[in-house]
Amino acid sequence: MTKFARLALAGLLAMAAGGVARADDALKAKIGVLRLSSSAPVFIAQDKGYFREAGLDIELKFFDAAQPIAVATTSGDVDFGITAFTAGLYNLAGKGTLKVIGGMSREKAGYPLIGYFASNNAYAAGLKTPKDLAGKRIAVTQVGSSFHYSLGLLADKYGFKLADVKVMPLQSLSNAAAALKGETVDAALLPISTARSLVDSGGAKFLGWVGDETPWQLGAVFASPKTLANKALVTKLLAALVRADREYHDVILASVKDGKAEISDKTKPLLEIIAKYTNLPVEQVVGNCAYIDPDGKLDVKNVDNQIAWLQEQGFVDKGFAADAIIAKEYVKAD
């Protein structure tokens, strides 16, 4: 081997060793998340390498309902949870086992996310709009879930009592969809990604969007005190997420018209990433783009309202408000 070849080989080995060292130096973390487009920035940050560029080695762990993510974050099965607020999450946070560190999806008019859907029989019997849900059997994932809260907001808006509704907690999105199709419930609150195939196949009827009826802060980023003790990890994660938040907002959301994102050379790469992680075709993803603040801000006032409402219903322990569960050093308030 010539001297030049030996030097070149040594250089390549040094570069390889440096790459291994940099990979070994990356901070490892698991994120609990749902396969929903409401977590689009998480998928973008993972797929485009924003986490990696921030010095993180991230593993995504997927769940089928929001509450188990909060439990997994508390137990240490995952380091961060990114999903919807639930009564269970608030109860854990009220005990000091979780802290909210950033915002994620919001229910907002013009950005379809969670909808109200009727069974065919109930629709034929007169259940035509969300305000007709009074007195009906309605499937949600869990008591105190984001779906349950959305139903409560609807009851307040139209002046019917939530107690008069037969809420059916079926533990998962797939169970709620199956019950709707099987006519064992009159209606269900479901993300459009879950309900679209059901509606398209004639198995249920669409009634309206939560965001059009009652906008609110749906999702958040949260972590346990143990994770929060690693400030470098938290700071890097949030920086990578905000980078993805901004791109998602400026590319995908900026193209939304009449509830759908356009498919173009600019939007298609991001839409394909979302499709990959949600197991949906791009043609469905375009009508399921949740609103997310470009700076990862959290509507703290609305979080306070959520806690107060859930406490009034008896779903959340009393004695704390939003300021007790928010890590103020990280949260950007809206």
C-alpha angles and dihedrals in degrees: 000000000000123000090249091052091049091051092047092049091048090051093051092048090050091050091049091048090049090051091051091048092051091049090049090050092055115112110244122219141158122224121203111215144152124243091249131120088237084082094049096130090057090056093045093050091049098044098042093046098247091135091048092048089052089057097261134130102204129190118193116216115195127216135182099225137028102240096061088057091059090049092048091050091052093048093048095246085124129020098216133025123207113184145093125314114259136177089250091054091050092049091052091046091048088058090053098251095115138034129195111233104173149356129261130166126010133195102239133163113263096025109089114215118131118025141186112243131187131209114245093249094049091047091051089050093057108280096134106140138027092258088062091067093093110120095008133125105252127187121220130164098247142347107273093017124140088262091054091049091049089053090050091053089051091051090051091049096051098034101243124129119255087212088065091060118084101227112201112201104201098173099233143043092242092053092049091050091048092050091051092051092044092053093236088124131037096222145355140202108230139159109256090240088065097038102041098084089045092053094041091053092050095252096123143005128243116235107174148301127280090218092057093048104037118003116204146151102277108172141034146174115245141171142184123259089253091058092043089058087070096072094175091057094048094045093049093047094050092046091053092047094050089051088055092041090057094047093047091049097045097043109028105025093040088062097050115120125169089356097307134098116226122244108233140140087270100048102033098079092055093041089053091053091052090046091051094055097038094045091233132124116254089245089066097040091061091067094047106059110139119210114254125179110249092228096044092249123171124221094230094178090057091047087055089051091050093053092048092049094048091047090051090053091050094244096113129044115253126235103071141069136195096286090063095058102039123092096223094193089066108027119095104207122217 
